[in-house]
Structures are given as C-alpha cells and as structure tokens.
Amino acid sequence: MANNIFDIHLLIPSQIQISRQTSSLYVDSCILGNHFVEQLDICNRTEFSNPYVRNLLRHSLGDGSVTVTNHDGEKVDADCFATISIHDKTQLAVIDVVLTDLTNDAERFVDFFRSKLLKVDFGGGPMSLDQWLSSMGLSQIGDHRTIVFSKEDLDLETRIKFLVSECEPMGKLIGEDFIKKANNNIAQYDIAQAYVSDTTLLEISSDFKSEIKNRLSVQAIEVFFVELLLMQDAAICRINKSIDDLMEKERTFSGNSSFDLISIVTDLSKVTKFFDPRNFLYPTVRASFVRIADSFGIPRQLELMNENKAVLEQLISLNSSKVQSKENDIINVILVILAAIQVVPLFIGDHRTLFYTGLTSTAFLIFIILLKRRLHKK
C-alpha cells in the first residue's frame, strides 16, 4: 500500500439546537466544498423522487484541518473541507468532513473519529467534534459513520481494520462476523469493491481518478446514500428519546400526555420518509441502499422505535384508567358533600340558608365541571 491514496468522509448526524443566522457559517470561497455540494444536489435531483427530502439545503463550511497522534505520540495533521446538509422540516443536519489524498495514517483518522479523539480546526483553533458542533449551534444525535475510498486493493486484515475502525487492534482480528463482512463485496458493478460494517463503508475503486474533483463527483452518490440514512437514524433516535421522556412523565403523572403523544405521532409520520428504498429511481441504487441500511442497523432501529411506541401506548392507557379512577373518587366525595348541603334547609327552613345552599351547590357543580376538564387534559 506504499503508493495508495485514500479519500475519507467523516459524517456526523446532528440537530439544530439554537436559532441563528446559519448563513454566517457558510463559506462560498471553498472550491472543493462548493463543487461537492453541487454534486450532492445533482444526485438528489437525478436519483431520488420524494419531494419531502429532495430539496435538502446544502452549503460549504470551508477549509480546515484535522489532527490525530501517531504511534509515537506525535501530531499528524491533514487538510480537509466540510459541508453541511440540512433538512428544514425536521431541523436535522449531516456534517461531512472530507479528507482527500491521504497517503499515510488513513486507519488512524478513522479510529480517532470513531473514538471522538479527533481534533478539528476551521479557523477557531483546535477543538473536539462536539465543541465544533456546539459552536455552530448543533449537537450530534444518532451515530456517526465513515466512508473510505481507496485507490488500491487492500488485504483482508486492512479491510477489517477499516470496518471495525481500529488502527491498532489488541491482537489479530479473528471474529467471524468481521471476516465475513470484509469478504462480502456488496458492489453492484465491477468498477469497485464495496464492504460495509455498522460504522464504516469501504469502497475500493478500479478507476480512481487522479483529479480530486472527478473523484468527488463519483463519491457523491455513496455519500448521498449515507446522508439519508444518517438523517433516518437521527430522526429515530430523537423519536426514541421523546418516547423515553414521555414514559418517564407517565410514571410520575406529570406533563400533558395527550399533547406530547400527538407531537410524537406527528414526528413518527415523518421518520420513515428518509428510508423508503422506492424513492430511488434505479433498482441497482435501491439494492445498494438497502444493503448499506441493513449493515448500519437502520431496520432494527425502526423495530425498536415501534416497540417503544407500543409500550408507551400501553402505559398511557393504564395511567388514563388510574386518572379516571382518581377522578371518580374525588367526584363521589364532592357529591356526598353536595347531598348533605341540600338536606340542611329541610331542618332549618331559612330562606337565606336556602339561597346560600343553592349558591354553594352551583359553585360545587362548576368546580366538578372544571375538575373534569382539567383531569381529561392529563
């Protein structure tokens, strides 16, 4: 691999946390960033049919650098550029930090990205990925993934290292699952080999272009796949967190369950729109998309979301019964008091007492109505 070249895409699913003028973050002068954004937009228009995610807002975030340490503890820097893709309706985003023309330490950059030890610098000084996202009003949600493009063929051991994101394993990797993935070429055409794990997509090209712009044009379709899958993953993670929060509210009888449930159901209706393979126009693209999604664990995430939703519905039903029972107990006590008040005038026979009794009865009835309305909102 002495003459090998790698291009690496470090993809981070995020959500917008702070309303701000995000246009101040965009860098129009980044030539490679602008070119890659254009290529992603072309893929969006020519490969995909669903208007819900067809018009993602994409921008260049400019040039920067990333830093790792080598085996001897020395700093190793690499130039990069970054782009952002935003889905306006859900406020989800995917950041892509792109390293090109790497000849050394490619596995180390993948490893440091997976362990969040990577340092990035886009003009504000070296910082962690989380710090960088926070500076832009973003926070990561869901799992980050890596796409590695290699010029030369790779031996089995090196393929495994990329797929498990470990540059220096504790020993020789002999796990059957990893060996199987490193031998399972999912490519649809003979122009490349493609291998995928739950964290990494590795592609070995038989026609690795010398010009970086030409390579980025080819890579855009793979990045587009993963971009949609990461937004899918982020949407599911956000739904699952909302369900967990609501389940906790139900346990403590706090919050407005009906309102929260409606909000979650609304979000649920949006989630699967990122994932439907039928949105892709070509069968080969659909097949690749499904295989990558399966390896990334997206179908299982959807199953977990539906399981959480079923548990939540049962919990809400149970707590609604408890609230109804508590409501009936309170109202029964009030009715007993009201009945006792009604009997008082029979013993006293005073017109003023009769008047005040009627007034008190009316007040209690109004109280019961307001109580029922309040309890039904829970």
SULTA-V724219 format. One line per field, one symbol per residue. ss: DSSP state (@ for helix, = for strand, . for the rest). psi: psi as a letter, one per 20 degrees, with the letter a starting at -180 (. if undefined). Layout:
ss = ???
psi = ???
This chain:
ss = .....===========.....@@@@.....@@@@@@@@@@@@@@@@@=........=============.....=============....===========...@@@@@@@@@....===.....==@@@@@@@..===....======.....@@@@@@@@@...........@@@@@@@@........=====...======......@@@@@@@@@@@@@@@@@@@@@@@@@@@@@@@@@@@@@@@@.....@@@@@@@@@@@@@@@@@@..@@@=..@@@@@@@@@@@@@@.@@@@@@@@@@@@@@@@@@@@@@@@@@@@@@@@@@@@@@@@@@@@@@@@@@@..@@@@@@@@@@@@@@@@@@@@@@@@@@@.
psi = jhjqpqppoopoprqphpprnihihqoiioghggghgghhhgghhiiqioihjhmqoqqqjaqbqqprqahjjqppqpqrrqrpppohhikqqppooppqkpiqkghhhgghghjkippqokijrprrgghgghhjkqqqpaqqrqppppgqqqrgghgggghjlohmqhapojphghgghiinojqirjirqpqpaiippppopimoqhphghghhhhhgghgghgghhhggggghhghggggghhhghhjlqrnggghgggghghhihgiihhohiiqhphhgggggggggghijghhggghghghgggghggggghhhgggggghgghggghggghhhhhghhhgkpghggghggggggghggggghgggghii.
